[in-house]
């Protein structure tokens, strides 16, 4: 079990022996909030939430280089791969995962920002047990986990960024709420946290 991250916390992506991680994945999971009261017993919703994990690659000037999401499951250079769209949040474990081969990320990429958005526009008030976790893909060891259960009237979360700093990769837990169903709608909220 890795460290439990808090908003704003930064960690280095190094193994215990001091070598750099080469392959990681960000796993995200969520559940539909349980309805309470009389109306909760008799329906009042479709019982699924379509959250989408995405990765947006930025260069030194904070320009978008590429992105990975349910409509583009692989970065153009092949360094990042999405597991595919989960439209319900059903089941245990990661609902969506984004795999990153840090050794293949192009040198012009300064940061990779991970987001989760509600494609159908449902707010996070309808979501519970949301999390993201960073995993060393070579050993399947969880490095860090970040609880995202920030219920509220927003449709997207900027969850974390992995970035280059002095030649090494680091991760920062962001946890910034914003509104937007797609990557393009979230960009104005992402730029200030780069």
Buried (B, 14 or more C-beta within 10 A) or exposed (E): EBBEBEBEBEBEBBBEEEEEBBBBBBBBBBBBBEBEEEEEEEEEEEEBBBBBBBBBBBBEEEEBBBBBBBEBBEBEBEBBBBBEBBBBBEEEEBBBBBBBBBEEBEEEBBBBBBBBBBBEEBBBEBBBEBBBBBBBBEEEEBBBBBBBEBBEEBBBBBBBBBBBEEEEBBBBBBBBBBBBBBBEBBBEBBEEBB
